[in-house]
Amino acid sequence: DLSCKKVCISSLYEDYHFNEMMNIVSLLAQNGAKYVKNPYATDIFVTYDLIGKGGKEYKCYRKEKAENAINSGEEIKIISFDELLSLLLIFLPSIFKIIGR
């Protein structure tokens, strides 16, 4: 349940998927959640792995901050990007309205 939750998404996703982020922020709001950029002030942190050319794995500075906050006693749930999409699909009023049917 996303209601009344603050959600922070990996900077790796946000930096490379601006248009999709705007849609996700809108869907979060429709489900009673609030998008925040600060991983210290979140209830749920959403991970996103980014692998570049040659197999280089990029690090998300927000994920590191969220993990530091957890180690300091904050209660932050870490979920994958796919888990977030599943949560949003569960709460969508109608998938057909979204895809234009």
MOPAC internal coordinates of N, CA, C and O (Angstrom, degrees):
PM7 1SCF
backbone

  N    0.0000 0     0.00 0     0.00 0    0    0    0
  C    1.4501 1     0.00 0     0.00 0    1    0    0
  C    1.5252 1   109.19 1     0.00 0    2    1    0
  O    1.2310 1   120.46 1   -51.89 1    3    2    1
  N    1.3036 1   116.73 1   128.11 1    3    2    1
  C    1.4561 1   121.62 1  -177.73 1    5    3    2
  C    1.5254 1   113.01 1   -97.56 1    6    5    3
  O    1.2310 1   120.20 1   173.72 1    7    6    5
  N    1.3055 1   117.23 1    -6.28 1    7    6    5
  C    1.4563 1   121.65 1  -176.59 1    9    7    6
  C    1.5267 1   111.63 1   -57.18 1   10    9    7
  O    1.2310 1   121.12 1   -50.38 1   11   10    9
  N    1.3229 1   115.45 1   129.62 1   11   10    9
  C    1.4712 1   123.92 1   178.73 1   13   11   10
  C    1.5295 1   113.52 1    64.13 1   14   13   11
  O    1.2310 1   119.80 1  -161.53 1   15   14   13
  N    1.3062 1   117.99 1    18.47 1   15   14   13
  C    1.4712 1   121.67 1   179.46 1   17   15   14
  C    1.5277 1   110.01 1   -99.46 1   18   17   15
  O    1.2310 1   121.31 1   -31.89 1   19   18   17
  N    1.3197 1   115.09 1   148.11 1   19   18   17
  C    1.4661 1   121.67 1   171.60 1   21   19   18
  C    1.5200 1   106.56 1  -100.20 1   22   21   19
  O    1.2310 1   120.79 1   -50.77 1   23   22   21
  N    1.3273 1   116.10 1   129.23 1   23   22   21
  C    1.4583 1   121.97 1  -174.47 1   25   23   22
  C    1.5281 1   109.52 1  -121.20 1   26   25   23
  O    1.2310 1   120.99 1   -49.13 1   27   26   25
  N    1.3215 1   115.70 1   130.87 1   27   26   25
  C    1.4684 1   122.70 1   175.49 1   29   27   26
  C    1.5269 1   107.30 1  -118.15 1   30   29   27
  O    1.2310 1   121.03 1   -46.94 1   31   30   29
  N    1.3228 1   115.64 1   133.06 1   31   30   29
  C    1.4629 1   121.00 1  -177.99 1   33   31   30
  C    1.5251 1   109.28 1  -111.87 1   34   33   31
  O    1.2310 1   120.67 1   -35.02 1   35   34   33
  N    1.2962 1   116.33 1   144.98 1   35   34   33
  C    1.4608 1   123.37 1   179.30 1   37   35   34
  C    1.5241 1   111.64 1   -44.71 1   38   37   35
  O    1.2310 1   121.22 1   -44.43 1   39   38   37
  N    1.3228 1   115.27 1   135.57 1   39   38   37
  C    1.4625 1   120.17 1   176.42 1   41   39   38
  C    1.5281 1   110.96 1   -63.62 1   42   41   39
  O    1.2310 1   120.32 1   154.83 1   43   42   41
  N    1.3228 1   117.00 1   -25.17 1   43   42   41
  C    1.4626 1   120.03 1   179.02 1   45   43   42
  C    1.5226 1   110.95 1   -64.60 1   46   45   43
  O    1.2310 1   120.07 1   144.03 1   47   46   45
  N    1.3198 1   117.47 1   -35.97 1   47   46   45
  C    1.4620 1   119.84 1   177.08 1   49   47   46
  C    1.5232 1   109.82 1   -75.34 1   50   49   47
  O    1.2310 1   120.85 1   131.75 1   51   50   49
  N    1.3189 1   115.98 1   -48.25 1   51   50   49
  C    1.4664 1   120.05 1  -176.41 1   53   51   50
  C    1.5258 1   111.67 1   -58.99 1   54   53   51
  O    1.2310 1   120.04 1   137.46 1   55   54   53
  N    1.3225 1   117.52 1   -42.54 1   55   54   53
  C    1.4610 1   121.10 1  -176.57 1   57   55   54
  C    1.5266 1   113.46 1   -65.47 1   58   57   55
  O    1.2310 1   119.96 1   151.05 1   59   58   57
  N    1.3138 1   117.68 1   -28.95 1   59   58   57
  C    1.4605 1   120.81 1  -174.40 1   61   59   58
  C    1.5281 1   114.64 1  -109.90 1   62   61   59
  O    1.2310 1   120.02 1   178.77 1   63   62   61
  N    1.3319 1   117.57 1    -1.23 1   63   62   61
  C    1.4682 1   120.90 1  -176.62 1   65   63   62
  C    1.5294 1   110.56 1  -139.68 1   66   65   63
  O    1.2310 1   120.50 1  -121.30 1   67   66   65
  N    1.3223 1   116.65 1    58.70 1   67   66   65
  C    1.4629 1   120.74 1  -174.03 1   69   67   66
  C    1.5273 1   112.72 1   -58.06 1   70   69   67
  O    1.2310 1   119.83 1   128.81 1   71   70   69
  N    1.3295 1   117.93 1   -51.19 1   71   70   69
  C    1.4657 1   120.50 1  -177.29 1   73   71   70
  C    1.5220 1   111.66 1   -61.24 1   74   73   71
  O    1.2310 1   120.58 1   136.89 1   75   74   73
  N    1.3246 1   116.50 1   -43.11 1   75   74   73
  C    1.4581 1   120.18 1   178.85 1   77   75   74
  C    1.5280 1   110.68 1   -64.01 1   78   77   75
  O    1.2310 1   120.52 1   143.93 1   79   78   77
  N    1.3412 1   116.61 1   -36.07 1   79   78   77
  C    1.4661 1   120.25 1   178.66 1   81   79   78
  C    1.5213 1   111.04 1   -62.11 1   82   81   79
  O    1.2310 1   120.26 1   140.52 1   83   82   81
  N    1.3212 1   117.11 1   -39.48 1   83   82   81
  C    1.4638 1   119.70 1   179.13 1   85   83   82
  C    1.5288 1   110.16 1   -61.98 1   86   85   83
  O    1.2310 1   120.51 1   140.53 1   87   86   85
  N    1.3342 1   116.63 1   -39.47 1   87   86   85
  C    1.4616 1   120.34 1   177.47 1   89   87   86
  C    1.5294 1   110.98 1   -66.99 1   90   89   87
  O    1.2310 1   120.23 1   138.95 1   91   90   89
  N    1.3132 1   117.16 1   -41.05 1   91   90   89
  C    1.4626 1   120.75 1  -179.78 1   93   91   90
  C    1.5210 1   110.41 1   -65.39 1   94   93   91
  O    1.2310 1   120.10 1   137.59 1   95   94   93
  N    1.3318 1   117.42 1   -42.41 1   95   94   93
  C    1.4633 1   120.53 1   178.45 1   97   95   94
  C    1.5249 1   109.87 1   -60.32 1   98   97   95
  O    1.2310 1   120.58 1   138.59 1   99   98   97
  N    1.3236 1   116.50 1   -41.41 1   99   98   97
  C    1.4670 1   121.00 1   177.88 1  101   99   98
  C    1.5316 1   111.20 1   -63.91 1  102  101   99
  O    1.2310 1   120.38 1   136.04 1  103  102  101
  N    1.3275 1   116.89 1   -43.96 1  103  102  101
  C    1.4672 1   120.59 1   179.03 1  105  103  102
  C    1.5282 1   111.32 1   -65.45 1  106  105  103
  O    1.2310 1   120.31 1   142.16 1  107  106  105
  N    1.3256 1   117.02 1   -37.84 1  107  106  105
  C    1.4626 1   119.52 1   176.84 1  109  107  106
  C    1.5218 1   110.13 1   -60.89 1  110  109  107
  O    1.2310 1   120.79 1   134.72 1  111  110  109
  N    1.3335 1   116.10 1   -45.28 1  111  110  109
  C    1.4686 1   120.22 1   179.57 1  113  111  110
  C    1.5220 1   111.04 1   -62.21 1  114  113  111
  O    1.2310 1   120.23 1   139.69 1  115  114  113
  N    1.3200 1   117.16 1   -40.31 1  115  114  113
  C    1.4662 1   121.03 1   178.54 1  117  115  114
  C    1.5276 1   111.54 1   -62.93 1  118  117  115
  O    1.2310 1   120.75 1   155.21 1  119  118  117
  N    1.3345 1   116.17 1   -24.79 1  119  118  117
  C    1.4641 1   121.09 1  -179.63 1  121  119  118
  C    1.5224 1   112.33 1  -100.31 1  122  121  119
  O    1.2310 1   120.51 1  -165.83 1  123  122  121
  N    1.3319 1   116.62 1    14.17 1  123  122  121
  C    1.4500 1   120.80 1   174.41 1  125  123  122
  C    1.5111 1   115.35 1    82.76 1  126  125  123
  O    1.2310 1   120.11 1  -170.12 1  127  126  125
  N    1.3321 1   117.40 1     9.88 1  127  126  125
  C    1.4668 1   121.90 1   179.94 1  129  127  126
  C    1.5235 1   109.83 1  -102.05 1  130  129  127
  O    1.2310 1   121.28 1   -15.78 1  131  130  129
  N    1.3035 1   115.15 1   164.22 1  131  130  129
  C    1.4627 1   121.54 1   178.33 1  133  131  130
  C    1.5202 1   108.87 1  -124.18 1  134  133  131
  O    1.2310 1   120.70 1   -46.37 1  135  134  133
  N    1.3373 1   116.26 1   133.63 1  135  134  133
  C    1.4571 1   120.64 1   176.60 1  137  135  134
  C    1.5170 1   109.26 1   -85.22 1  138  137  135
  O    1.2310 1   120.65 1   -48.70 1  139  138  137
  N    1.3314 1   116.36 1   131.30 1  139  138  137
  C    1.4590 1   121.96 1   175.91 1  141  139  138
  C    1.5219 1   108.60 1  -129.21 1  142  141  139
  O    1.2310 1   120.76 1   -32.26 1  143  142  141
  N    1.3241 1   116.15 1   147.74 1  143  142  141
  C    1.4610 1   120.41 1   178.44 1  145  143  142
  C    1.5213 1   112.04 1   -90.48 1  146  145  143
  O    1.2310 1   120.21 1   163.04 1  147  146  145
  N    1.3084 1   117.20 1   -16.96 1  147  146  145
  C    1.4581 1   121.95 1  -175.56 1  149  147  146
  C    1.5305 1   110.49 1   -88.95 1  150  149  147
  O    1.2310 1   119.73 1   -67.62 1  151  150  149
  N    1.3323 1   118.11 1   112.38 1  151  150  149
  C    1.4681 1   119.89 1  -178.89 1  153  151  150
  C    1.5255 1   113.89 1   -67.89 1  154  153  151
  O    1.2310 1   120.05 1   162.66 1  155  154  153
  N    1.3354 1   117.50 1   -17.34 1  155  154  153
  C    1.4652 1   120.04 1   176.99 1  157  155  154
  C    1.5291 1   111.14 1   -75.93 1  158  157  155
  O    1.2310 1   120.29 1   157.63 1  159  158  157
  N    1.3366 1   117.06 1   -22.37 1  159  158  157
  C    1.4606 1   121.89 1  -174.76 1  161  159  158
  C    1.5235 1   111.86 1  -109.07 1  162  161  159
  O    1.2310 1   120.43 1  -147.38 1  163  162  161
  N    1.3251 1   116.79 1    32.62 1  163  162  161
  C    1.4586 1   119.88 1  -175.75 1  165  163  162
  C    1.5232 1   111.78 1  -119.22 1  166  165  163
  O    1.2310 1   121.36 1   -22.94 1  167  166  165
  N    1.3271 1   115.00 1   157.06 1  167  166  165
  C    1.4607 1   121.42 1   172.54 1  169  167  166
  C    1.5267 1   110.70 1   -95.25 1  170  169  167
  O    1.2310 1   121.52 1   147.26 1  171  170  169
  N    1.3488 1   114.70 1   -32.74 1  171  170  169
  C    1.4679 1   121.29 1  -177.12 1  173  171  170
  C    1.5236 1   108.39 1  -132.01 1  174  173  171
  O    1.2310 1   120.81 1   -52.12 1  175  174  173
  N    1.3302 1   116.07 1   127.88 1  175  174  173
  C    1.4593 1   120.65 1   173.25 1  177  175  174
  C    1.5213 1   108.11 1  -109.39 1  178  177  175
  O    1.2310 1   121.16 1   -48.89 1  179  178  177
  N    1.3340 1   115.39 1   131.11 1  179  178  177
  C    1.4669 1   121.63 1  -177.71 1  181  179  178
  C    1.5286 1   109.19 1  -105.74 1  182  181  179
  O    1.2310 1   120.96 1   -59.78 1  183  182  181
  N    1.3305 1   115.77 1   120.22 1  183  182  181
  C    1.4623 1   120.74 1   179.75 1  185  183  182
  C    1.5242 1   110.74 1   -84.38 1  186  185  183
  O    1.2310 1   121.31 1   -24.26 1  187  186  185
  N    1.3146 1   115.10 1   155.74 1  187  186  185
  C    1.4635 1   122.08 1   175.41 1  189  187  186
  C    1.5177 1   106.64 1  -151.79 1  190  189  187
  O    1.2310 1   120.50 1   -59.99 1  191  190  189
  N    1.3137 1   116.65 1   120.01 1  191  190  189
  C    1.4653 1   121.26 1  -179.52 1  193  191  190
  C    1.5224 1   109.39 1   -89.60 1  194  193  191
  O    1.2310 1   121.22 1   -43.63 1  195  194  193
  N    1.3123 1   115.26 1   136.37 1  195  194  193
  C    1.4591 1   120.95 1   178.12 1  197  195  194
  C    1.5211 1   108.22 1  -128.77 1  198  197  195
  O    1.2310 1   121.66 1   -60.05 1  199  198  197
  N    1.3213 1   114.43 1   119.95 1  199  198  197
  C    1.4599 1   121.67 1   179.15 1  201  199  198
  C    1.5276 1   107.60 1  -113.24 1  202  201  199
  O    1.2310 1   120.90 1   -55.61 1  203  202  201
  N    1.3111 1   115.89 1   124.39 1  203  202  201
  C    1.4578 1   120.99 1  -179.00 1  205  203  202
  C    1.5177 1   112.09 1   -92.05 1  206  205  203
  O    1.2310 1   122.00 1    10.44 1  207  206  205
  N    1.3144 1   113.78 1  -169.56 1  207  206  205
  C    1.4639 1   120.15 1   178.47 1  209  207  206
  C    1.5202 1   109.39 1   -61.41 1  210  209  207
  O    1.2310 1   121.08 1   -37.08 1  211  210  209
  N    1.2992 1   115.55 1   142.92 1  211  210  209
  C    1.4574 1   120.94 1   178.95 1  213  211  210
  C    1.5206 1   113.22 1    74.64 1  214  213  211
  O    1.2310 1   120.44 1  -168.10 1  215  214  213
  N    1.3375 1   116.77 1    11.90 1  215  214  213
  C    1.4550 1   120.16 1   177.33 1  217  215  214
  C    1.5203 1   114.65 1    81.09 1  218  217  215
  O    1.2310 1   120.27 1  -168.14 1  219  218  217
  N    1.3269 1   117.08 1    11.86 1  219  218  217
  C    1.4605 1   120.14 1   179.81 1  221  219  218
  C    1.5262 1   109.99 1   -68.42 1  222  221  219
  O    1.2310 1   120.98 1   -55.06 1  223  222  221
  N    1.3268 1   115.73 1   124.94 1  223  222  221
  C    1.4632 1   120.80 1   179.14 1  225  223  222
  C    1.5228 1   108.95 1   -95.28 1  226  225  223
  O    1.2310 1   120.93 1   -54.85 1  227  226  225
  N    1.3246 1   115.84 1   125.15 1  227  226  225
  C    1.4574 1   120.93 1   179.29 1  229  227  226
  C    1.5219 1   110.06 1   -84.73 1  230  229  227
  O    1.2310 1   120.85 1   -33.68 1  231  230  229
  N    1.3284 1   115.97 1   146.32 1  231  230  229
  C    1.4618 1   121.14 1   179.00 1  233  231  230
  C    1.5129 1   109.45 1  -100.98 1  234  233  231
  O    1.2310 1   121.33 1   -37.94 1  235  234  233
  N    1.3135 1   115.05 1   142.06 1  235  234  233
  C    1.4595 1   121.82 1   178.30 1  237  235  234
  C    1.5289 1   108.93 1   -99.07 1  238  237  235
  O    1.2310 1   120.74 1   -62.67 1  239  238  237
  N    1.3260 1   116.20 1   117.33 1  239  238  237
  C    1.4657 1   119.06 1  -179.82 1  241  239  238
  C    1.5219 1   111.54 1   -66.40 1  242  241  239
  O    1.2310 1   119.88 1   151.19 1  243  242  241
  N    1.3319 1   117.83 1   -28.81 1  243  242  241
  C    1.4687 1   119.85 1   177.76 1  245  243  242
  C    1.5286 1   111.08 1   -68.19 1  246  245  243
  O    1.2310 1   120.34 1   142.45 1  247  246  245
  N    1.3259 1   116.95 1   -37.55 1  247  246  245
  C    1.4656 1   119.66 1   179.22 1  249  247  246
  C    1.5200 1   110.43 1   -63.30 1  250  249  247
  O    1.2310 1   120.61 1   138.11 1  251  250  249
  N    1.3214 1   116.44 1   -41.89 1  251  250  249
  C    1.4614 1   120.23 1   178.11 1  253  251  250
  C    1.5254 1   110.72 1   -60.88 1  254  253  251
  O    1.2310 1   120.41 1   138.15 1  255  254  253
  N    1.3374 1   116.82 1   -41.85 1  255  254  253
  C    1.4641 1   120.97 1   178.80 1  257  255  254
  C    1.5221 1   111.07 1   -65.80 1  258  257  255
  O    1.2310 1   120.22 1   140.06 1  259  258  257
  N    1.3332 1   117.19 1   -39.94 1  259  258  257
  C    1.4650 1   120.58 1   178.10 1  261  259  258
  C    1.5282 1   110.34 1   -63.68 1  262  261  259
  O    1.2310 1   120.42 1   136.96 1  263  262  261
  N    1.3289 1   116.80 1   -43.04 1  263  262  261
  C    1.4669 1   120.62 1   178.27 1  265  263  262
  C    1.5313 1   111.22 1   -64.00 1  266  265  263
  O    1.2310 1   120.22 1   141.34 1  267  266  265
  N    1.3358 1   117.18 1   -38.66 1  267  266  265
  C    1.4660 1   120.91 1   176.32 1  269  267  266
  C    1.5276 1   110.89 1   -63.36 1  270  269  267
  O    1.2310 1   120.68 1   139.45 1  271  270  269
  N    1.3281 1   116.30 1   -40.55 1  271  270  269
  C    1.4670 1   120.52 1   178.81 1  273  271  270
  C    1.5251 1   110.51 1   -64.13 1  274  273  271
  O    1.2310 1   120.48 1   138.81 1  275  274  273
  N    1.3273 1   116.69 1   -41.19 1  275  274  273
  C    1.4662 1   121.00 1   177.79 1  277  275  274
  C    1.5258 1   109.81 1   -62.38 1  278  277  275
  O    1.2310 1   120.56 1   135.91 1  279  278  277
  N    1.3274 1   116.54 1   -44.09 1  279  278  277
  C    1.4714 1   121.11 1   179.21 1  281  279  278
  C    1.5199 1   112.02 1   -65.01 1  282  281  279
  O    1.2310 1   120.67 1   158.48 1  283  282  281
  N    1.3439 1   116.32 1   -21.52 1  283  282  281
  C    1.4639 1   120.92 1   177.71 1  285  283  282
  C    1.5256 1   112.37 1   -91.58 1  286  285  283
  O    1.2310 1   120.36 1  -176.15 1  287  286  285
  N    1.3372 1   116.93 1     3.85 1  287  286  285
  C    1.4520 1   120.51 1   175.77 1  289  287  286
  C    1.5182 1   116.39 1   106.51 1  290  289  287
  O    1.2310 1   120.08 1   176.91 1  291  290  289
  N    1.3188 1   117.45 1    -3.09 1  291  290  289
  C    1.4683 1   119.51 1   177.91 1  293  291  290
  C    1.5230 1   109.95 1   -70.58 1  294  293  291
  O    1.2310 1   120.98 1   -33.48 1  295  294  293
  N    1.3261 1   115.74 1   146.52 1  295  294  293
  C    1.4676 1   120.75 1   177.68 1  297  295  294
  C    1.5253 1   108.84 1   -97.32 1  298  297  295
  O    1.2310 1   121.14 1   -84.31 1  299  298  297
  N    1.3098 1   115.42 1    95.69 1  299  298  297
  C    1.4618 1   122.54 1   179.50 1  301  299  298
  C    1.5194 1   107.43 1  -123.90 1  302  301  299
  O    1.2310 1   121.45 1   -52.64 1  303  302  301
  N    1.3134 1   114.84 1   127.36 1  303  302  301
  C    1.4642 1   120.16 1   177.00 1  305  303  302
  C    1.5276 1   107.83 1   -90.25 1  306  305  303
  O    1.2310 1   120.25 1   -49.81 1  307  306  305
  N    1.3200 1   117.12 1   130.19 1  307  306  305
  C    1.4591 1   121.65 1   177.19 1  309  307  306
  C    1.5228 1   108.80 1  -103.94 1  310  309  307
  O    1.2310 1   121.28 1   -54.88 1  311  310  309
  N    1.3460 1   115.16 1   125.12 1  311  310  309
  C    1.4635 1   121.01 1   178.58 1  313  311  310
  C    1.5291 1   108.68 1  -129.39 1  314  313  311
  O    1.2310 1   120.96 1   -17.80 1  315  314  313
  N    1.3167 1   115.77 1   162.20 1  315  314  313
  C    1.4623 1   120.47 1   177.61 1  317  315  314
  C    1.5318 1   109.64 1   -82.02 1  318  317  315
  O    1.2310 1   121.03 1   -16.15 1  319  318  317
  N    1.3104 1   115.63 1   163.85 1  319  318  317
  C    1.4612 1   120.89 1   177.00 1  321  319  318
  C    1.5261 1   110.08 1   -60.93 1  322  321  319
  O    1.2310 1   120.09 1   140.67 1  323  322  321
  N    1.3273 1   117.44 1   -39.33 1  323  322  321
  C    1.4625 1   120.71 1   178.27 1  325  323  322
  C    1.5265 1   111.62 1   -62.47 1  326  325  323
  O    1.2310 1   120.48 1   142.73 1  327  326  325
  N    1.3338 1   116.69 1   -37.27 1  327  326  325
  C    1.4655 1   119.54 1   176.86 1  329  327  326
  C    1.5221 1   111.03 1   -64.35 1  330  329  327
  O    1.2310 1   120.30 1   141.15 1  331  330  329
  N    1.3292 1   117.03 1   -38.85 1  331  330  329
  C    1.4620 1   119.76 1   176.82 1  333  331  330
  C    1.5194 1   110.69 1   -61.65 1  334  333  331
  O    1.2310 1   120.50 1   134.77 1  335  334  333
  N    1.3237 1   116.64 1   -45.23 1  335  334  333
  C    1.4643 1   119.75 1   179.20 1  337  335  334
  C    1.5197 1   111.20 1   -60.02 1  338  337  335
  O    1.2310 1   120.41 1   140.05 1  339  338  337
  N    1.3194 1   116.83 1   -39.95 1  339  338  337
  C    1.4656 1   120.14 1   177.27 1  341  339  338
  C    1.5232 1   111.23 1   -62.76 1  342  341  339
  O    1.2310 1   120.83 1   136.99 1  343  342  341
  N    1.3241 1   116.01 1   -43.01 1  343  342  341
  C    1.4682 1   119.33 1   178.08 1  345  343  342
  C    1.5212 1   111.25 1   -62.25 1  346  345  343
  O    1.2310 1   120.11 1   138.26 1  347  346  345
  N    1.3046 1   117.40 1   -41.74 1  347  346  345
  C    1.4614 1   120.12 1   179.92 1  349  347  346
  C    1.5174 1   111.70 1   -67.22 1  350  349  347
  O    1.2310 1   120.12 1   142.12 1  351  350  349
  N    1.3232 1   117.38 1   -37.88 1  351  350  349
  C    1.4650 1   120.18 1   178.91 1  353  351  350
  C    1.5172 1   111.40 1   -66.58 1  354  353  351
  O    1.2310 1   120.39 1   144.79 1  355  354  353
  N    1.3053 1   116.86 1   -35.21 1  355  354  353
  C    1.4641 1   120.66 1   178.53 1  357  355  354
  C    1.5198 1   110.20 1   -60.76 1  358  357  355
  O    1.2310 1   120.27 1   143.71 1  359  358  357
  N    1.3227 1   117.09 1   -36.29 1  359  358  357
  C    1.4496 1   120.92 1  -173.75 1  361  359  358
  C    1.5231 1   114.59 1   -99.79 1  362  361  359
  O    1.2310 1   120.03 1  -179.59 1  363  362  361
  N    1.3300 1   117.54 1     0.41 1  363  362  361
  C    1.4591 1   118.72 1   178.91 1  365  363  362
  C    1.5225 1   109.96 1   -63.98 1  366  365  363
  O    1.2310 1   120.14 1   -44.76 1  367  366  365
  N    1.3429 1   117.33 1   135.24 1  367  366  365
  C    1.4694 1   119.13 1   179.45 1  369  367  366
  C    1.5187 1   112.68 1   -62.76 1  370  369  367
  O    1.2310 1   120.79 1   142.43 1  371  370  369
  N    1.3017 1   116.09 1   -37.57 1  371  370  369
  C    1.4609 1   119.43 1   177.14 1  373  371  370
  C    1.5295 1   108.75 1  -163.55 1  374  373  371
  O    1.2310 1   120.75 1   -62.29 1  375  374  373
  N    1.3163 1   116.18 1   117.71 1  375  374  373
  C    1.4588 1   120.09 1  -179.48 1  377  375  374
  C    1.5304 1   111.00 1   -62.99 1  378  377  375
  O    1.2310 1   120.26 1   151.24 1  379  378  377
  N    1.3223 1   117.10 1   -28.76 1  379  378  377
  C    1.4509 1   120.00 1  -178.08 1  381  379  378
  C    1.5151 1   111.98 1   -71.38 1  382  381  379
  O    1.2310 1   119.35 1   148.13 1  383  382  381
  N    1.3216 1   118.84 1   -31.87 1  383  382  381
  C    1.4624 1   121.29 1   176.09 1  385  383  382
  C    1.5203 1   110.28 1   -65.67 1  386  385  383
  O    1.2310 1   120.50 1   142.81 1  387  386  385
  N    1.3169 1   116.64 1   -37.19 1  387  386  385
  C    1.4469 1   121.08 1  -178.36 1  389  387  386
  C    1.5333 1   111.38 1   -67.31 1  390  389  387
  O    1.2310 1   120.32 1   138.71 1  391  390  389
  N    1.3271 1   117.00 1   -41.29 1  391  390  389
  C    1.4733 1   119.55 1  -177.22 1  393  391  390
  C    1.5293 1   112.69 1   -91.89 1  394  393  391
  O    1.2310 1   120.25 1  -174.11 1  395  394  393
  N    1.3280 1   117.13 1     5.89 1  395  394  393
  C    1.4483 1   120.49 1   172.27 1  397  395  394
  C    1.5077 1   116.83 1    80.80 1  398  397  395
  O    1.2310 1   119.78 1  -152.41 1  399  398  397
  N    1.3136 1   118.03 1    27.59 1  399  398  397
  C    1.4721 1   119.71 1   177.35 1  401  399  398
  C    1.4992 1   110.98 1   -90.93 1  402  401  399
  O    1.2310 1   120.10 1   180.00 1  403  402  401

